[in-house]
Amino acid sequence: MKELVSFIASSLVDQSEAVVVSETVQDDLVVVELRVAKDDLGKVIGKQGRTARAIRALLTAAAGKQNKRARLEILE
């Protein structure tokens, strides 16, 4: 799931080398933390959070196939 978020975020931002994704697993919950350059934060979040919501939906679907739950945290 880390690779999925990394691929999506790198495709959206201008500074793809600044994308950092970390993943922690706790039982059946996977927490994915995404960091991007400050200038690209708006591109990842999108208008009214629509892009972030779409990324979360894809992450939830991917986690569901593995019988897990996932949470995306976008950090500054």
DRENSEFI-737512 format. One record per residue (C-alpha): residue number from 1; residue in three letters; x, y, z. Coordinates in Angstrom, 1 decimal, m for minus. Last residue first. Layout:
N
rec nr->NUM&rest->ALA&X->X&Y->Y&Z->Z
...
// end
This chain:
76
rec nr->76&rest->GLU&X->3.1&Y->19.0&Z->6.5
rec nr->75&rest->LEU&X->1.6&Y->15.5&Z->7.0
rec nr->74&rest->ILE&X->m1.1&Y->13.7&Z->5.0
rec nr->73&rest->GLU&X->m2.4&Y->10.8&Z->7.1
rec nr->72&rest->LEU&X->m3.9&Y->7.9&Z->5.2
rec nr->71&rest->ARG&X->m5.7&Y->5.2&Z->7.1
rec nr->70&rest->ALA&X->m6.1&Y->1.6&Z->6.1
rec nr->69&rest->ARG&X->m8.1&Y->m1.4&Z->7.3
rec nr->68&rest->LYS&X->m7.1&Y->m5.0&Z->6.5
rec nr->67&rest->ASN&X->m8.7&Y->m8.0&Z->4.8
rec nr->66&rest->GLN&X->m6.0&Y->m7.9&Z->2.0
rec nr->65&rest->LYS&X->m8.6&Y->m6.9&Z->m0.6
rec nr->64&rest->GLY&X->m9.9&Y->m4.4&Z->1.8
rec nr->63&rest->ALA&X->m6.5&Y->m2.7&Z->2.0
rec nr->62&rest->ALA&X->m6.6&Y->m2.0&Z->m1.7
rec nr->61&rest->ALA&X->m10.1&Y->m0.6&Z->m1.5
rec nr->60&rest->THR&X->m9.3&Y->1.5&Z->1.5
rec nr->59&rest->LEU&X->m6.2&Y->2.9&Z->m0.3
rec nr->58&rest->LEU&X->m8.2&Y->3.7&Z->m3.4
rec nr->57&rest->ALA&X->m10.8&Y->5.5&Z->m1.3
rec nr->56&rest->ARG&X->m8.1&Y->7.4&Z->0.7
rec nr->55&rest->ILE&X->m6.6&Y->8.6&Z->m2.6
rec nr->54&rest->ALA&X->m10.0&Y->9.8&Z->m3.7
rec nr->53&rest->ARG&X->m10.6&Y->11.6&Z->m0.5
rec nr->52&rest->ALA&X->m7.2&Y->13.3&Z->m0.8
rec nr->51&rest->THR&X->m8.1&Y->14.4&Z->m4.3
rec nr->50&rest->ARG&X->m11.5&Y->15.8&Z->m3.2
rec nr->49&rest->GLY&X->m10.2&Y->17.7&Z->m0.2
rec nr->48&rest->GLN&X->m12.3&Y->20.8&Z->m0.8
rec nr->47&rest->LYS&X->m10.2&Y->21.4&Z->m4.0
rec nr->46&rest->GLY&X->m7.2&Y->19.1&Z->m3.9
rec nr->45&rest->ILE&X->m5.3&Y->17.6&Z->m1.0
rec nr->44&rest->VAL&X->m2.3&Y->16.3&Z->m3.0
rec nr->43&rest->LYS&X->m2.1&Y->19.4&Z->m5.2
rec nr->42&rest->GLY&X->m2.5&Y->21.7&Z->m2.2
rec nr->41&rest->LEU&X->0.5&Y->20.1&Z->m0.4
rec nr->40&rest->ASP&X->2.7&Y->20.7&Z->m3.5
rec nr->39&rest->ASP&X->4.3&Y->23.9&Z->m2.4
rec nr->38&rest->LYS&X->5.1&Y->22.5&Z->1.1
rec nr->37&rest->ALA&X->6.9&Y->19.6&Z->m0.4
rec nr->36&rest->VAL&X->5.3&Y->16.2&Z->0.3
rec nr->35&rest->ARG&X->4.8&Y->14.0&Z->3.3
rec nr->34&rest->LEU&X->2.5&Y->11.0&Z->3.3
rec nr->33&rest->GLU&X->1.9&Y->8.8&Z->6.3
rec nr->32&rest->VAL&X->0.2&Y->5.4&Z->5.8
rec nr->31&rest->VAL&X->m1.4&Y->3.7&Z->8.8
rec nr->30&rest->VAL&X->m2.3&Y->0.1&Z->8.2
rec nr->29&rest->LEU&X->m4.8&Y->m1.4&Z->10.7
rec nr->28&rest->ASP&X->m5.3&Y->m5.2&Z->11.0
rec nr->27&rest->ASP&X->m2.9&Y->m5.6&Z->13.9
rec nr->26&rest->GLN&X->m0.9&Y->m2.4&Z->14.0
rec nr->25&rest->VAL&X->1.1&Y->m1.8&Z->10.8
rec nr->24&rest->THR&X->3.1&Y->1.3&Z->10.1
rec nr->23&rest->GLU&X->3.9&Y->2.8&Z->6.7
rec nr->22&rest->SER&X->6.0&Y->5.7&Z->5.6
rec nr->21&rest->VAL&X->5.8&Y->7.7&Z->2.4
rec nr->20&rest->VAL&X->8.1&Y->10.5&Z->1.5
rec nr->19&rest->VAL&X->7.5&Y->12.6&Z->m1.6
rec nr->18&rest->ALA&X->10.3&Y->15.3&Z->m2.0
rec nr->17&rest->GLU&X->11.7&Y->13.6&Z->m5.2
rec nr->16&rest->SER&X->8.4&Y->14.1&Z->m6.9
rec nr->15&rest->GLN&X->8.7&Y->17.9&Z->m6.8
rec nr->14&rest->ASP&X->5.9&Y->18.9&Z->m9.2
rec nr->13&rest->VAL&X->3.2&Y->16.8&Z->m7.5
rec nr->12&rest->LEU&X->0.4&Y->14.6&Z->m8.8
rec nr->11&rest->SER&X->2.3&Y->11.6&Z->m10.2
rec nr->10&rest->SER&X->4.5&Y->11.3&Z->m7.2
rec nr->9&rest->ALA&X->1.5&Y->11.2&Z->m4.9
rec nr->8&rest->ILE&X->m0.2&Y->8.4&Z->m6.9
rec nr->7&rest->PHE&X->3.0&Y->6.3&Z->m7.0
rec nr->6&rest->SER&X->3.9&Y->6.8&Z->m3.4
rec nr->5&rest->VAL&X->0.3&Y->6.0&Z->m2.3
rec nr->4&rest->LEU&X->0.4&Y->2.7&Z->m4.2
rec nr->3&rest->GLU&X->3.9&Y->1.9&Z->m3.1
rec nr->2&rest->LYS&X->3.0&Y->2.2&Z->0.6
rec nr->1&rest->MET&X->0.0&Y->0.0&Z->0.0
// end
